[in-house]
Amino acid sequence: MDFAIEETEEQKKFRAEVRAFLEKNMPGGMEHHVDPVDQPREQYELRRELGRRLGKKGWLYPNFPKEYGGSDMSADNVMVLSEELAAVGSALPPYYDSGARMGAPTILVWGTEEHKKRFLPMMFRGDIRTWQLLSEPGAGSDLAGIKTTAIRDGDHYVVNGQKMWVGSAHGADYAWTILVTDPKGERHKNLSWFMIPMNLPGITVQPMDVLATGGEGGAGGGCKNAVFFDNVRVPAENLVGGENNGWKVATTHLEVEHGGTGRLNDRRVIYEFIDFCKETHDGHRIADDPDARAQIAELYIEAEITRLWALRNHWLSHAHKPRSYEGPQYSLRRKLSSLDIAERMLRIAGPYALTTDKRWAPLNAAIEYFQRDAITSLHPGATTDIQKVIMARRMGTGGREREQAGKLK
Ligand SMILES: Cc1cc2nc3c(=O)[nH]c(=O)nc-3n(C[C@H](O)[C@H](O)[C@H](O)COP(=O)(O)OP(=O)(O)OC[C@H]3O[C@@H](n4cnc5c(N)ncnc54)[C@H](O)[C@@H]3O)c2cc1C
């Protein structure tokens, strides 16, 4: 069966337009395959610059409405755009922007018109970078068990507590976060979402030392952080989706985080590795070895199945088709297939897959990063166990009623 997609004349034209745009607008000096944990500041700034250039055309968050700075772009053209960015070693968005990637679709569903006008254009133009702040030292899988409070005081909420495992290197302008607004309230009915400017007094960011970060589609996450809130006064109008309505609002955020919209072309390094195996290096071609060829075939199948599921979810959400367990199904698959692929790369490349020594490391050590990332990516955005729990609920196993997928626009 041939899964290749045939492009229409319009899509071919759009691909040429994107290529010409990128030729002209890729900032000079942007390096391919920088380890996101050690991304240098100047590399981050170059990715932000590309983001602003894409944002100017409405291409940074292209599937969002034009009136807020998107392009109302079709599902096919978004795919083309992200393929072309991947081909030049970048991604959509080109930098770690988890708060916008998941916060923007949530604001679109649950925010007021005032929230949409205030928050969406600055994200879509690339003027701000936003982190998502959910996990806490005592609450990861059990998100409803968070303890950081936001207590109303006149026109403000006063925030106290700590978030963990969040963000990236080089800071953020805003935090999209879930907090407890009624500490005595019933579980699930005591939470609210906020967009919080990170420059407010009382916010401290403390970097954590991590192996890898699941760097958001090659865009570069960098380190993770603990964020402390000490009597931070947040304007009341920054609460989005209604006070104590946060668990309902979370269903949209989590639908995106758990893969409900798919993630396009974020593992291009796998295909680059296959090309690497086909090339001659030091007079030797890895693909000439029959064992390596068998591993490459398996690895390719794993990568393609996951890529096609991402495309399916991208299309389902774009076309407003009924959705059920497809998000966690894809997310689980992506996590497990990354581990499988990492193991096969290790079998093929041996110690070369584990070195960061640029003299020996394939693809500027991106394979070594892939090894670390495959392991640490089992955890964020809901662990493999939790993806199975969600799938089971959506399938209605165990005598339960079938749980609905989170609402998307
Ligand atoms: C690289 C990385 C990046 C991250 N990025 C972010 C970020 O940007 N923003 C953010 O807010 N958080 C982030 N996190 C945090 C992440 O969301 C949590 O680590 C994750 O939700 C798991 O929570 P936990 O670490 O508290 O583990 P726990 O929830 O304590 O889980 C421990 C173990 O128990 C299992 N388990 C828990 N509950 C169940 C259950 N009901 N059924 C079956 N098994 C269960 C889990 O699968 C896991 O194996 C990141 C984490 C990592 C490692």
The ligand as a MOL file (V3000), in Angstrom:
LIG
                    3D

  0  0  0     0  0            999 V3000
M  V30 BEGIN CTAB
M  V30 COUNTS 53 58 0 0 0
M  V30 BEGIN ATOM
M  V30 1 C 11.4040 15.7920 30.7240 0
M  V30 2 C 10.1840 16.2740 31.4590 0
M  V30 3 C 9.5350 17.4160 31.0230 0
M  V30 4 C 8.4020 17.8880 31.7070 0
M  V30 5 N 7.8110 19.0670 31.3150 0
M  V30 6 C 6.7930 19.5730 32.0560 0
M  V30 7 C 6.2410 20.8630 31.7470 0
M  V30 8 O 6.6610 21.5450 30.7910 0
M  V30 9 N 5.2200 21.3480 32.5080 0
M  V30 10 C 4.7370 20.6340 33.5620 0
M  V30 11 O 3.8210 21.1270 34.2130 0
M  V30 12 N 5.2380 19.4150 33.8890 0
M  V30 13 C 6.2520 18.8680 33.1700 0
M  V30 14 N 6.7870 17.6510 33.4960 0
M  V30 15 C 6.2310 16.9110 34.6230 0
M  V30 16 C 5.4040 15.7100 34.1640 0
M  V30 17 O 4.1680 16.1550 33.6570 0
M  V30 18 C 5.2340 14.7670 35.3560 0
M  V30 19 O 6.5240 14.2820 35.6890 0
M  V30 20 C 4.2970 13.6420 35.0210 0
M  V30 21 O 2.9730 14.1230 34.8970 0
M  V30 22 C 4.3290 12.5150 36.0940 0
M  V30 23 O 4.1720 13.0540 37.3540 0
M  V30 24 P 5.1790 12.6870 38.5540 0
M  V30 25 O 6.5840 12.9500 38.0900 0
M  V30 26 O 4.7030 13.4450 39.7610 0
M  V30 27 O 5.0430 11.1460 38.7760 0
M  V30 28 P 3.8320 10.3920 39.5190 0
M  V30 29 O 2.5480 10.9890 39.1030 0
M  V30 30 O 4.1550 10.3890 40.9780 0
M  V30 31 O 3.9510 8.9390 38.9330 0
M  V30 32 C 4.9410 7.9880 39.3990 0
M  V30 33 C 4.6880 6.6750 38.6830 0
M  V30 34 O 3.3700 6.1660 39.0270 0
M  V30 35 C 2.5960 5.9070 37.8570 0
M  V30 36 N 1.1860 6.2800 38.1140 0
M  V30 37 C 0.7330 7.4030 38.7220 0
M  V30 38 N -0.6140 7.3800 38.7810 0
M  V30 39 C -1.0320 6.2320 38.1870 0
M  V30 40 C -2.3180 5.6590 37.9170 0
M  V30 41 N -3.4600 6.2630 38.2460 0
M  V30 42 N -2.3510 4.4710 37.2790 0
M  V30 43 C -1.2030 3.8290 36.8940 0
M  V30 44 N 0.0440 4.3290 37.1370 0
M  V30 45 C 0.1350 5.5110 37.7700 0
M  V30 46 C 3.2060 6.8270 36.7750 0
M  V30 47 O 2.9950 6.2910 35.4760 0
M  V30 48 C 4.6920 6.8060 37.1500 0
M  V30 49 O 5.3280 5.6680 36.6060 0
M  V30 50 C 7.9030 17.1670 32.8260 0
M  V30 51 C 8.5550 15.9800 33.2310 0
M  V30 52 C 9.6720 15.5420 32.5620 0
M  V30 53 C 10.3450 14.2730 33.0370 0
M  V30 END ATOM
M  V30 BEGIN BOND
M  V30 1 1 1 2
M  V30 2 1 2 3
M  V30 3 2 2 52
M  V30 4 2 3 4
M  V30 5 1 4 5
M  V30 6 1 4 50
M  V30 7 2 5 6
M  V30 8 1 6 7
M  V30 9 1 6 13
M  V30 10 2 7 8
M  V30 11 1 7 9
M  V30 12 1 9 10
M  V30 13 2 10 11
M  V30 14 1 10 12
M  V30 15 2 12 13
M  V30 16 1 13 14
M  V30 17 1 14 15
M  V30 18 1 14 50
M  V30 19 1 15 16
M  V30 20 1 16 17
M  V30 21 1 16 18
M  V30 22 1 18 19
M  V30 23 1 18 20
M  V30 24 1 20 21
M  V30 25 1 20 22
M  V30 26 1 22 23
M  V30 27 1 23 24
M  V30 28 2 24 25
M  V30 29 1 24 26
M  V30 30 1 24 27
M  V30 31 1 27 28
M  V30 32 2 28 29
M  V30 33 1 28 30
M  V30 34 1 28 31
M  V30 35 1 31 32
M  V30 36 1 32 33
M  V30 37 1 33 34
M  V30 38 1 33 48
M  V30 39 1 34 35
M  V30 40 1 35 36
M  V30 41 1 35 46
M  V30 42 1 36 37
M  V30 43 1 36 45
M  V30 44 2 37 38
M  V30 45 1 38 39
M  V30 46 1 39 40
M  V30 47 2 39 45
M  V30 48 1 40 41
M  V30 49 2 40 42
M  V30 50 1 42 43
M  V30 51 2 43 44
M  V30 52 1 44 45
M  V30 53 1 46 47
M  V30 54 1 46 48
M  V30 55 1 48 49
M  V30 56 2 50 51
M  V30 57 1 51 52
M  V30 58 1 52 53
M  V30 END BOND
M  V30 END CTAB
M  END
